[in-house]
C-alpha cells in the first residue's frame, strides 16, 4: 500500500461524525471500572474522560486485523506500519457532559507526517475532536497517533532514567481485569491490552500494555481530586509503555496554579507525563 506523503496527505481534512446517548448504565460501568463513587442518574455530570467511551465506530469482528484493530484506510489514513499507539493529546473542557444527553463527536484529520527516527520510520497523525450535546460545546480534543516499525529482532530496549518522586502520590493496580474492562468500555480490540500471548509472543512486550487514555484518565482524576475541581485544560503525552503485573504510581507537583503529573512503575521511567490547568 502506498505510504508516500502525497498519498497519505490526501486524508487531511477528512471528517467523521457520530452520536451516542450518555446512559446511566455506561456511567455506572465507567465509575465501577475506576473504583470511584459518583452519581449516574439523569442530569448527573459525567466523570472526567468518560467521553473516550462514547461515539466509537462499530467495526465488524470479522473485519478486524491480526492486531485487533479495524481495517485501515477508512477515516484514518492507511498507514502500513505495524504498531499504532495513542501518543498523547490535549483537552479543553467547556461544559461537563450530563447523563441522559445525546453526545455528538465531530472528528477531523488535521495532519499526517512521516519521519525517520532512530528506531525506523514513524508516521504521526493528528486528529481533532469536538464534542457537543444539545447544541452546547462540551470539550475540544487533539489526539496524537503514532505508527512505527516493529523493533529489530534482538534489539536491546533503550535504558531510561527512573522517574522522580512527586509531592503527591497515588498507587493504582493496572490489573488484567481493569485493562479488559477499559477495552470493553472504549470498544478497543487492540490485542496488546488483553491478549497476553499475543502481547508477549507477537509484539515482544513483557506484559499486557496499559492503555494511554486509561493512564490519562487516572492522572486527570488525580488532579481533580487534589484540587477539588475538574481542570479546564489537560495535556498528556506517553513517553514509555506501562505494563500490567506491577503497580502504577501517579505523581503530582503543583506550582503557580498549574499541576504537573506523571505515571511510572516503582523504580521505572516516566510512562506518561501530563499537565492540568484551572
C-alpha positions in Angstrom: 0.0 0.0 0.0 1.2 3.5 -0.9 3.0 5.1 2.1 4.1 8.3 0.3 3.3 11.7 1.9 1.3 12.7 -1.1 -1.0 9.6 -0.8 -1.4 9.8 3.0 -1.8 13.6 2.8 -5.0 13.1 0.9 -6.6 12.1 4.2 -6.0 15.6 5.7 -9.4 17.3 6.1 -11.4 14.2 6.2 -14.3 14.3 8.7 -16.3 11.8 10.7 -19.3 12.3 12.9 -21.0 10.1 15.4 -23.6 10.4 18.2 -24.4 8.4 21.2 -26.6 8.8 24.3 -24.7 9.0 27.5 -26.6 6.5 29.6 -26.8 5.8 33.3 -25.5 2.3 32.6 -22.4 3.4 30.8 -21.7 5.9 33.6 -22.1 3.2 36.3 -19.7 0.9 34.4 -17.1 3.7 34.0 -17.2 4.5 37.7 -17.0 0.8 38.6 -14.0 0.3 36.3 -12.1 3.0 38.1 -13.4 2.1 41.6 -15.0 5.5 42.0 -18.2 6.7 43.6 -20.4 9.1 41.8 -23.8 10.0 40.6 -25.1 8.2 37.5 -28.7 9.3 37.3 -30.2 11.5 34.6 -28.7 15.0 34.8 -25.5 14.0 36.7 -22.2 15.3 35.4 -20.2 12.6 33.6 -16.9 11.5 35.2 -13.7 13.0 33.7 -12.7 11.5 30.3 -15.8 9.3 30.0 -16.1 10.8 26.5 -13.4 8.3 25.5 -16.0 5.6 25.8 -18.5 7.3 23.5 -19.2 7.5 19.8 -16.9 4.7 18.6 -17.4 3.2 15.1 -18.8 -0.3 15.2 -16.4 -2.3 13.1 -17.4 -5.9 12.5 -15.4 -8.6 14.3 -14.7 -10.3 11.0 -13.1 -7.1 9.7 -10.5 -6.8 12.4 -6.8 -7.1 11.6 -4.4 -9.5 13.2 -3.6 -7.0 15.9 -7.3 -6.4 16.7 -7.5 -3.0 15.0 -10.3 -2.2 12.5 -9.1 -2.1 8.8 -7.1 0.9 7.9 -8.0 3.3 5.2 -11.4 4.5 6.3 -11.4 7.6 8.3 -7.8 7.2 9.4 -5.2 7.0 6.7 -4.0 3.5 5.5 -0.6 3.6 7.3 1.1 0.2 6.9 3.5 0.5 9.8 2.6 -2.4 12.2 2.5 -0.6 15.5 0.0 2.1 16.4 -0.4 3.9 19.7 -2.2 6.9 21.1 0.8 9.0 21.9 -0.9 11.9 23.6 -3.2 14.8 23.3 -4.7 18.0 24.8 -8.2 18.6 26.0 -10.0 21.9 26.7 -13.1 21.3 28.8 -16.0 23.7 28.1 -19.0 22.2 29.8 -19.4 18.8 31.5 -21.5 16.2 29.6 -24.6 15.1 31.5 -26.1 11.7 31.8 -29.1 11.3 29.5 -27.8 13.7 26.8 -27.0 12.7 23.3 -23.3 13.5 22.7 -22.0 14.2 19.2 -18.4 13.9 18.1 -17.1 15.7 15.1 -13.5 14.5 14.1 -11.2 15.9 11.5 -7.8 14.7 10.3 -5.6 17.8 10.7 -2.1 16.5 9.8 -0.2 13.4 8.6 3.6 13.4 8.8 6.2 10.8 8.0 9.6 10.9 9.8 12.7 8.8 10.1 13.7 8.1 13.7 16.4 6.1 15.4 14.0 3.1 15.5 12.9 3.4 11.9 10.0 5.0 10.1 7.4 6.9 12.1 4.1 8.3 10.9 2.3 10.9 13.0 -1.4 11.5 12.6 -3.1 14.5 14.3 -6.9 14.3 14.8 -9.1 17.0 16.4 -12.4 16.1 18.1 -15.2 18.5 19.0 -17.8 17.0 21.4 -21.2 18.7 21.9 -24.6 17.9 23.3 -27.9 19.7 22.7 -26.0 22.4 20.9 -23.7 23.0 23.8 -19.9 22.7 23.4 -18.6 20.1 25.8 -14.9 19.8 25.0 -12.3 20.1 22.3 -9.5 17.5 22.0 -6.4 17.0 19.9 -5.4 13.4 19.6 -1.8 12.4 18.5 -1.5 9.0 17.0 1.9 7.5 16.1 2.6 4.5 13.8 6.0 2.9 13.9 8.0 -0.1 12.8 8.4 -3.2 14.9 11.8 -3.3 16.7 14.5 -5.2 15.0 14.8 -8.8 16.4 17.2 -8.9 19.4 17.3 -5.1 19.7 18.0 -4.0 23.2 15.4 -1.6 24.8 16.6 1.9 25.5 17.6 2.4 29.1 15.7 5.3 30.7 16.3 7.1 33.9 13.9 6.3 36.9 11.0 8.7 37.3 11.4 11.3 40.1 9.1 11.3 43.1 6.2 13.8 43.2 5.0 15.8 46.1 1.7 13.8 45.9 1.5 10.1 45.1 -1.2 7.6 44.5 -0.8 3.9 43.6 -3.1 2.1 41.2 -3.2 -1.5 40.1 -3.3 -1.9 36.3 -4.7 -5.4 36.6 -5.7 -7.6 33.6 -9.3 -7.2 34.7 -9.0 -3.4 34.7 -7.4 -3.4 31.2 -10.1 -5.8 29.9 -12.9 -3.6 31.3 -11.4 -0.4 29.9 -11.0 -2.1 26.5 -14.7 -3.1 26.6 -15.8 0.4 27.7 -13.9 2.0 24.8 -14.7 -0.7 22.2 -10.9 -1.2 21.8 -10.0 -4.6 20.5 -6.2 -4.0 20.2 -4.9 -7.3 21.5 -1.9 -5.9 23.4 -4.3 -4.8 26.2 -5.9 -8.2 26.9 -4.3 -11.0 25.0 -1.1 -11.9 26.9 0.3 -14.5 24.5 -0.1 -12.0 21.6 1.4 -9.1 23.5 4.5 -11.1 24.6 4.9 -13.5 21.7 3.9 -11.4 18.7 4.8 -7.9 19.8 7.6 -8.6 22.2 6.3 -6.8 25.2 6.9 -8.1 28.8 3.3 -8.0 29.7 -0.1 -6.5 28.8 0.2 -2.8 27.8 -1.7 -0.2 29.8 -3.8 2.0 27.5 -2.6 5.6 27.1 -6.0 7.1 27.6 -6.5 4.9 30.7 -3.4 6.4 32.3 -4.6 9.9 31.2 -7.9 9.3 32.9 -6.2 8.2 36.2 -4.0 11.3 36.0 -6.9 13.7 35.3 -8.9 12.2 38.1 -5.9 12.5 40.5 -5.5 16.2 39.5 -9.2 16.9 40.1 -9.1 15.1 43.4 -6.1 17.1 44.6 -7.6 20.4 43.6 -11.2 19.7 44.4 -12.3 20.7 40.9 -12.0 19.4 37.3 -9.3 21.2 35.3 -10.2 23.5 32.4 -7.3 22.1 30.3 -5.4 18.8 30.4 -2.5 17.7 28.3 -0.8 14.3 28.3 2.0 12.5 26.4 3.2 9.0 26.5 7.0 8.5 27.0 7.3 4.8 27.6 5.0 1.8 27.9 3.5 0.7 31.2 2.6 -2.9 31.9 0.1 -4.9 33.9 1.6 -7.0 36.7 3.3 -4.2 38.5 1.8 -1.2 40.3 1.5 2.1 38.5 2.3 5.1 40.7 0.7 8.5 39.9 2.8 11.5 40.9 1.9 15.2 41.0 3.5 18.5 41.9 1.9 22.0 41.9 3.4 25.3 41.1 1.9 28.7 40.2 -1.6 27.3 40.0 -0.8 24.6 37.5 -0.1 20.9 38.2 2.4 18.6 36.6 1.7 14.9 36.8 3.3 11.7 35.6 2.9 7.9 36.0 5.6 5.3 36.5 6.1 1.8 37.8 8.1 1.8 41.1 11.7 2.4 40.1 10.8 2.7 36.4 10.9 5.5 33.9 8.1 8.0 33.3 5.3 6.3 31.4 3.1 9.3 30.8 3.5 12.9 31.6 0.6 15.4 31.9 -0.3 18.9 33.0 -3.5 20.3 34.3 -4.7 24.0 34.5 -7.7 25.5 36.1 
